[in-house]
Amino acid sequence: MLVISFGNAIFIVIHGYFSLPTRIPLLASMKLVNYIVTVATGDLAFAGTFHNVYIKLVGTDGESERTWLESLKGALSFMSGAVSSFTVSCSVSIGKLVLIEIDKQPLPLFHEDTWFPAKVEVRSPEGDTYNFPIYRWITDGEVHRFREGTALRVFEDDHDLGKYSRDQELKQREEVYRWDVYVEGIPHCIESEDPLDLPDEVQFSYIKSREFCFTAVTGLAELQLKGLSDCTKNWPNIDAIHRVFCCKRTDISEYVQKHWKDDTFFGYQFLNGVNPMLIQRCSVLPNNFPVSDDMVSFGGQCSLAGEMEKGNIFLCDYKRLDGLKTSIINGKKQYLMAPLVLLHKTPDDDLVPIAIQLKQTPADDNPIFFPTDSEYDWLTAKIFVKSADFNEYELNVHLLRTHLLAEVFAVSLLRNVPMVHPLYKLLVPHTRYTLQINNLARGLLISGTGIFTQFAASGGEGVNTLLKRSLSSVTYRSLCIPDDIVERGLEDVPNFYYRDDGLKLWDIIHRYVNGVLSFYYKNDTEVQKDSELQKWISDIFEHGFLSQAGTGIPEIFTTVAELVKFVTMVIFTCSGQHSAVNAGQYDYAGWMPNTPLTLQRPPPTTKGTTSEATILQTFPAVNATVQIAATVWLLSRQSTDSVPLGQYPEEHFSEKIPCKLIKHFQGELQVLSAIINTRNNILEVPYTYLDPKVVENSVSI
């Protein structure tokens, strides 16, 4: 054997043949510095790769060679959930690590695959540990750069290659995450034809996709087997409606079936049902709602004016629905009213309806209904109110004010804020699955062939009209629950669990956000000069709120306090608010008579003309009932890979203070969960939707 050296390579001659060059030390005296690289592959289905993986370390004083990561594990080094360590050697120390470059190259005869590295940890010869969060699907053979985990704002990122990497990341993101206009006059969305058009990193996981499809298919299959999904007939009687998902019941859905006619439960739902966002205290009656003292009775010497002065009168006004074009279902025109509802807080602290007017304009053929009217007149009036409420709720409160705004927050973040920025690290967990669920909503619910278009009174043209009207009424204060509660005059309403739990949750999120952002932004000047931060809010103002200054949405950030409040609103909207208006859909809408999404007959124009028969003729047909029931069942189901609020399996922060703040945040959420559970143990109808254990980090369903 003969050893011949040339440059940094050596050749070994055995029996007259040259071997391939190997990168081993030329001389025993040459001392290399070794970096221990640990690669963690995500514990997800199909996250692993059999391909060769290469890495380059880049530091302030130099860089390593591009190194093939090989170990005794061989092909198992990068399987799902694997954690593997490697050595990368350099002739000298390359200083403080700035970024890593990773690429994977296919082996001969192996087809292209995807790899989901979660994070890389590098231990330097000086004993320092550097963390590189990745959490990205790598599907090609291109070089991908990832920054060291210490958060850096744009004005403090002073390494040339670091700045270049930052700029390139945002340029690439701007190409991938493009704004699109789904309908003029509503928040903009991401440009994508279907979920497969979305970047891999924002798509559902394999588990989420399978469970979502399974729930949808099995729900409709059950209804088809019963012969209900295609039946265009009316319900023959109330009891027949029990056939819809008779095996899919919850404790609350069963309570709803028993109490949907009760006035106290009717009033309760305006506080703690799926739409707690419309009710407000009434101190002066609207001019178009002429209720007088001789029409209502409170017992004793109380008057309507006196009860309003005491703060005991409340109003729900569905004026946004006025004149909305309704859909045609099964060849029949559908009906949707724009009611006004007056409610009274009784001495027993119950909230009960005392007057209902079903159209906005007073007229002889638009009677005001009262509890003293006949049983079926009063019940019919309440049914029209609940139908209006469900349409208003689904399109404004649920779709617009959580889903569509959450998408705007996410797209703006992904376009304008790099991974190394503290805002990205803080907010990216709250964008999980949002882009895909919204893509599905546009395709399957509100498109021309969507379920909502086919089976809701406001479907079709009405959807776009109502969304435009709703956006024009959204204000910044209405998105911040402390301000919203004050504006609606609901600070001291008893038994208002949405308010009680929501305010506590807001405060916990606010303390967490304030701690994290105050760690990175020491003064207002630092906020003002962060161009990436300013571009984020500017895009939200333009694409989310269509540059409407009257909304109160900030166009720029000038103070740390402004930034903290806005980010708190974003997290609360994507987590707690969405849970409050989404998780109870099947509980309250699974029993159709409580929340019919469409009605087949117009409201009575005179009293004394209603009966159980007219109510059954008014209710939606069988197929409309079961299609909506299947939809709300699907949209109320969490997947097994859901992530509760405050849990961050993807570790984006590496500094001690933010990590400590996350632990404290989680502790406060646990305390709130215990408080809510203790309270719920004594309630006839528990309010669970803002329990942090069931609130997800993001709008994902």
PyMOL commands that set and color helices and strands:
alter all, ss='L'
color gray80, all
select helices_A, chain A and resi 74-78+154-156+160-176+195-197+200-202+206-225+238-243+251-259+263-272+293-295+304-309+319-321+375-416+422-431+434-444+451-455+461-473+476-479+481-487+497-520+524-528+531-544+549-551+560-582+585-589+592-594+612-618+622-635+656-680
alter helices_A, ss='H'
color red, helices_A
select strands_A, chain A and resi 2-6+9-14+17-18+33-41+52-59+62-63+67-68+83-90+97-105+117-123+129-133+144-147+179-180+189-190+280-281+313-317+328-329+332-333+340-345+351-357+368-369
alter strands_A, ss='S'
color yellow, strands_A
deselect
rebuild
show_as cartoon
